[in-house]
Amino acid sequence: MAADRKLEWLEAMRGLAALWVVFHHAGQSVDHFVGSTGGQAWIDRGFLGVDFFFVLSGFIIAFASQRLAERGGGVREYLTARLIRIYVPYLPIGIAMLVLYHMAPGLSAGGREISLLTSLTLLPDNQPPALSVAWTLVHEMIFYAIYALWFIHRTLFRIVLAAWALAILFVTVAGTELPSAASYLLSPLNLCFLLGVGVFHLSRRISLATVAAVGTGVVGVALLTLQVTAATPNRVLIAAAFALLVFTATSPMAARYSVRRPLITLGAASYAVYLLHNPVLSLAVRLVKVVLPGIGVWPAFALIAVIGTSAGVVYWRWYERPMLRRVRAWLMPKRKVVPVQA
């Protein structure tokens, strides 16, 4: 029960992070089509929700891998579970966006070129995917591939992880310009995954007392608030704040409290919301502008944010959840692997 409560808190936090990203893109849509939102920090900095996703993903993958290994699972089960989790919800949206861009190449205001390889496989390329947010999934796939070594050889895994971190730090400090494909592998954002893995292992060794857990959470919130409102947020401090919040959420204190069902639902649907919200926002803001030509900035913002979030929840409930169940039953029939989302 305590472990389930911890996952519920992480699920709720992921849902809030997804909502923050929705607000960020909703603000951009309203700024372009309706009027200025005035540069509100809590909207403009919504892209930082991606940093949280990466920290949390590192924690969850380490947690899920430990569970899988304890049940006798190996690298095959790990990779099957990860690929199902990523591709089943992504492919319908990714392919739809790819077809849409090819049918209407002028649809994107930026006129950007699209990578067929990345759009269909989420493998790195020098051009972006058709679904704009899918660039983050390329990072996820790289991390999943590297973490698979944990099931094969633990010492080799640690060596590769350390070499990866050092290479990222070297390239970042040196300011080396890399092609887009290589920058996926050596982006400093990847360190957020490693930070999440570190938080997982730390949480297994240190059980925070109530006062310490509250203090860690307060420091995390304060640090995050200061950085979000700063003129130039420090991404290192942002990642540290997210790590503190994840550490607090997995403490025995947090496990004593239940999470509200709507937050759990939002967290469960967060991947669908993340995938679907941007194209839905793009369509919704145009429709709102036509149907309600005199609408104000903030009513428009609220309306399209609700539409974008709701579309993701509907997609999760009516496609992602049942389809994942069917595909898992088909591809993983012999061993019951508890699906832990990331």
Secondary structure, DSSP 8 states (H G I E B T S, - for coil): -HHHHHHHHHHHHHHHHHHHHHHHHHHHHHHHHT------HHHHGGGGHHHHHHHHHHHHHHHHHHHHHHTT--HHHHHHHHHHHHHHHHHHHHHHHHHHHHH-TT-STT-----HHHHHH----SS--SSGGGHHHHHHHHHHHHHTHHHH-HHHHHHHHHHHHHHHHHHHHHT----HHHHHHH-GGGHHHHHHHHHHHHHHH----HHHHHHHHHHHHHHHHHHHTSSS--HHHHHHHHHHHHHHHTSHHHHTS---HHHHHHHHTHHHHHHHHHHHHHHHHHHHHHHSTT--HHHHHHHHHHHHHHHHHHHIIIIIHHHHHHHHHHHS-SS-------
